[in-house]
């Protein structure tokens, strides 16, 4: 499928959009998420608990002091890790945001059309993410097959869409959960190539528990996306993906599995 | 094959490990004929560099004969004699195209580790921790060389291994350190550390036109070698270095200062502090030489870092650097950039790199070699190891 033709978007507008999206994502990840009145209450309550804890002795005093410190810090910074894990942003209405979103950026030292050609050909992308096999099954429609730990496989369909500088891969039938991979491409300054910002938006399964787990794994997922982007960059720039040979130390089974999963590393060590 | 494997602080073993294989199309396999222990290998030996794993093969200074090439390597053939630069560089990324080879974007498979520590990942390095790629090193009978169409320098003819081996690291490293100083005729250069990199920095500075080079160390044999090549030795346990440098330069201070020591410096007013701070994880590196270099350097001068730093330092006099308008230049060496011009200087007889070698040992004695090099015993300055069957001579 394709989007309806958009109004002509100037290059500078595309760059501005890309950068404002990056700032929005980072603010969503680490910006203040506690409302101003609640911050004040948290600060005052924390100070009171801290004073109460200081006036008492023993473990109760320590516990009250620790709780008071945490509440005071929450009030002072406006950031609440519990809210973050549940996707609550009191500054944005206070409802639970059930969407998990993470992004990474890289610069590929290649012209825009070369990079675009790579990202609009999911089969080529599968060379970068070796735990995936991707085969075309129709116009702009592909079947993705993921290799899971233990030798199992899971397959689902994706649809490719393009609009201006944006390429989207949207999960379709058979997907374990709803997700979209969005790639924005803009020329990098001078002769540096093409800036690529990849964003994954997903609605994790399992309700609030799944959401909390997804947010807890946010850093790991983001790093995994970064590794895939690095693989794409390496394939385009050098024609191969850098790998250490075996044996490179006595690597643990967990590291070997993670290496195979994220870097497409063969089971060599 | 036999290889030198890391097993923890002050423990290396020569073990049988599987032979390397071609993994990627641009790989080559090199049969190592000569390999050296670098001063920076001692940082691994002393366990200053994180992410080492037991069994890792050490070594990033090596040369040998190509025995196998991948299908995309068009410039090398089986039988070619090559010196291999220690940073692994793809030759295609933005950094490689600007000859910033040690900043290569594509050669560190574990870039995410380096990004967590450094913000961005430098190039992968042979045998230098998983942080730097987890590649097996060249203190072995054979080594896999990634991006072999970019790095290895073919060496023909009658030059011996010992004449060209150090093109892999320490000779370009000393050269780049001196080049950072933008030496003008008559300049005075002070060099902290008269180990192999310091020795080559001294010789490079003189070749670049320095009027005087002042060499600072505490080992007589190293100071004697520096003097032989034109430097004025300064024993830092016998003089107050900052006072001596000030008075030896008419109160101005050296025009440029080279720190060829790095993270395991000794001496100086804060050495006791550094011992405590490193043991309590307040800092990871001991920057005594760097502190002195900043304080000694003349106003508007340059401080050039050739020594390796791996993590965090404390009590660095950045205020002095700012208020004296100093220029600080540093980096892992972009070895590829310097190999061919330095080879030409060796061929012309302008540089003889062999006289820093104090020990020639078989690979099987690597554990002993590391020990004497680390303890500076037997007047050890540089160890060259020969794998079994290696001739170590030119074709």
Interface residues (C-beta under 8 A of the other chain):
Chain A: X107 X109 X192 X193 X223 X226 X227 X230 X233 X234 X237 X238 X239 X240 X241 X242 X243 X244 X245 X246 X247 X248 X249 X250 X251 X263 X265
Chain B: X6 X17 X18 X20 X21 X23 X24 X25 X26 X52 X53 X54 X55 X56 X57 X72 X88 X90 X91 X92 X93 X94 X97 X105 X106 X107 X108 X109 X110 X111 X112 X115 X124 X130 X133 X134 X135 X136 X144 X146 X147
